[in-house]
């Protein structure tokens, strides 16, 4: 490919802009993930596997998207993890705040974004 000098700066600018956009989203996601891990740890919830913890937090949102009640999710977390009911409820709140804020404040009832 033969690029003339006048087009070189334009080509570089386009490539740098595209690269910046590619790297912006993961940095933002990492910041959110870091905040979730930090918030849980500050509450005394022991994190043994960061990736599993983040995946579980995303699963909370997926379940809420399917109209699962937050109380049901809390019981599932108690059953499937070493969290207490209080910790699992806190975990759900943190997941909602970080990854699906449209559900904040809708605990205990069927979850739906328009409700």
HELIX and SHEET records of a PDB file:
HELIX    1   1 UNK A    5  UNK A   42  1                                  38    
HELIX    2   2 UNK A   50  UNK A   65  1                                  16    
HELIX    3   3 UNK A   70  UNK A   80  1                                  11    
HELIX    4   4 UNK A   85  UNK A   99  1                                  15    
HELIX    5   5 UNK A  101  UNK A  103  5                                   3    
END                                                                             
